[in-house]
Every structure is written in C-alpha cells, then in structure tokens.
Amino acid sequence: MIKSLLYVYIATALVTIAPFLITFEKGQDIIHGLFGFSALILLLLYTFVRTTRPPYKYFSLVLIFICLMLVCFLDLKNILSYKDGLVGWYVFIPIISVAIAVVVLKPVKAIPLHKISLVTFLSFVLHLFTAEYTAGQPLFEFPVLRALPRLTPYTPSRDCLLDDFKVRYYATDSVSVTRQFIDTTRTNVVILVESWGIPMDTNRFNSELSLFGKNLMRYGVHYRMYSRTRTAEREDLLDSIGRDSLGHRDSLFIPNQLVVLGYKTTFLFGGDSLIQHRDKYIRNIGFENVIFMDSDVSDGIMAAKVDSLLVDTAQKQLITWTTHDTGFPMGENGAIGESQAVETLYFERLNTTLARIASLGAKYPKVRFIVQGDHEPILSPLEFQQKFYRRWVPFVVLN
C-alpha cells in the first residue's frame, strides 16, 4: 500500500512540477503547489480502474486519461497567464508528462476506493496544516480553482464603488448634499428623481450627466442607508439633529430654517398625498405650500408648475419636487414587462425628465438647482436591478 502510494505521488509530482520548471524564467515569482490535487485523485482512480474489472473499464480509463490531460493543460495555462499567455510548443508538456506518469504507475497494485477516499481526505488536511506554516510554498495545487477567476466573466460588486470611480466622481454623505449646496442668497429648487440610481455602465452615467450641459456646476454620488423615497425626502432636507428640553430627539429641517429667513416654501408631487404617507410629514418639515394631484400626472406637467413658480423673481423660494415618471412598476397598464422592454422605457423616461430639469436650469440661471436620486430601481425586474449599484445614487448641482 505504501509503495503504491509512493508511485502515485511521484507521478502526481511529475505532471504538476514539469510545466512549472520547463516554463520557469529568471525572476519568476509564482506560488505553485508541489502536487496537483485533481491530478492525485485522477491518478488514484486510474490505478483502481486499471487493476480491477469495473463495467466499461476501457471507456473509464480513456475518460480519466482525458480529464488528467485537461487538468494538466489548465495548470499550464494558469502558469503562462502570469507571463505572455502564449502556449506554443508548451502544449506538448501535458501530453508527455501524463504519458510518463501512466508508465510510472505500471507496477502499482489496485488501491480500494475506501482507501482512495481516505488518502484524498488526509492529503487535503495535510495541505491545510502545512499552509499555516509554509504559505509561500503550498503542498497542493488546485488548477481548477485558480483558473475560475480567469475563465469566468468579472462582475464588479454592486455594493461597493471602485476606488477609481470614487476619485472620478465626488462621493459624499447623503445627508450633507442639500445642506452643503443650498444657497441662502437666492431661490433654490431641490428635486428628487424617482428611481435614479447609478448604472454600472459608466458610459451610461456620463450620458445622463451630459444632459445638464454647461449649467452643471457640481456632480457626484452618495450612499443611501435606506431605499425608500419618503426617507430620502426627509434625509435630503435635514439640517441638524438635536435634543429638546426633555431630552427627546428633535430634527430641524432646511425648509423650517428658510421660512425664518423669509423664504416661500413649496412642495410638489404629481400624485396623491396618500402615496408614501406624505400627508403625515410634508407640512411638518416646513412647507407652507403643498401641491398634490388627484391623479397621477406626468413630470412634464409638474415641471411646468415649477416653471410657473419660478416666474416670481421678487420672492426668494425653496421649491422641492419629487418626480414620478420613472417609478415602478413600469410598462403598459403598470405591468412589469420584460427586462429589456423596461430598460428601454426607463431610460427614455429618465432622460426626458433630466432634460426637462436641465431646461429649467438653463432658463433660470440665477436659481440654484440641487438634483438627486432617491434610490436605484429597486422595484424593477431583477435582471435590470443588477445593472445598478446598490444604495448609491447620483446628485448634480446646477448654477
């Protein structure tokens, strides 16, 4: 038994180390195991099938031989991926080394399956044990696991922005955006765009930003703790959080502050006040004038209402508008529809709404516009949701 295992390990080391040594270059710094774990299992199975009489013996031998060749070739590709990646004549290394390994196993007697399982398990445990002390030289190599990141398409995480993205696009705390850019010397319009998230396709995001043209003063992204519109409405208008005389939490909102400064405050939404329970909190935030609609109306109509309010240049105002057209479910009669159809309709409506906002910004250059997304399209089809960063939303400042 010991002698048979010795031959198996020699054959395994041969097919594992041969490609590493033959392709070795001076200065090479590649961590590589001494024994291929997949090769070890296949060679152990080869000895069992060769010396016994299982059904389809020769078919099984050929299948094991092919699998061994593929594993060795995969290991070779992993090594070459650290270099120029070209295989060339190196393709003969797995063929020759596997052929020699089979010859080495010729004197090996049959190893029972239960002992093969035990040897495989103990080898893996030994690999984990030695890895604690010799991390720079692992005992076993796992070519399939090493190749997975290279063979499977890379999908960036939806939860975290890449560092270069954060450098390119100003990233900040969501609570600070409105407070940071509000201008108390003039009229301000704060717009919350329904389901405006950050697409993982940066070209798409750049296309959206380009709609604002030369009036775009600042742009960036921020993180939402909660994916709720009503939370975003209050969060974006929060000025500070303190304690009252009884020690209870007391939130102070920007509209309340601006009313004291003589501002006229107005909130608009193209739908019923019961949606998102706005009837319970909008006035408490400090809005003197609230405009809701008895039935759903388009962003075009609401943009016109904002336009009519901005005509009054004598009075400083705070106008807050939550858009509606890009809400979900989306499609004919409110049906969710197929992902591709929803995607087309969503971006068509989003670009139309952003273009209307850009037009208002261009028409009233003396008015500060602060535009933000409330959340990514969380109620859209799952396939479409995957195309957006989770909880991250954009903001732009015009004029």
Buried (B, 14 or more C-beta within 10 A) or exposed (E): EEEBBEBBBBBBBBBBBBBBEBBEEEEEEEEBBBBBBBBBBBBBBBBBBBEEEEEEEEEBBEBBBEBBBBBBBBBBBBBBEEEEEEEEEBEEBBEEBBEBBBEBBEEBEEBEEEBBEEBBEEBBEEBEEBBEEEEEEBBBBBBBEBBEEEEEEEEEEBEEBEEEBEEBBEBEEBBEBBBEBBEEEBBBBBBBBBBBBBBBEBEEBEEBBEBBEEBBBEBBBBBBEEBBBBBBBBBBBBBEEEEEEEEEEEBEBBBBBBBEEEBBBBBBBBBBBEBBEBEEBBBEBBBEEBBBBEEEBBBEEBBEBBBEBBEEEEEBBBBBBBBBBBBBEBBEEEEBBEBEBBBEBBBEBBBBBBEBBBBBBBEBEEBBBBBBBBBBBBBBBEEBBEBBBBBBBBBBBBB
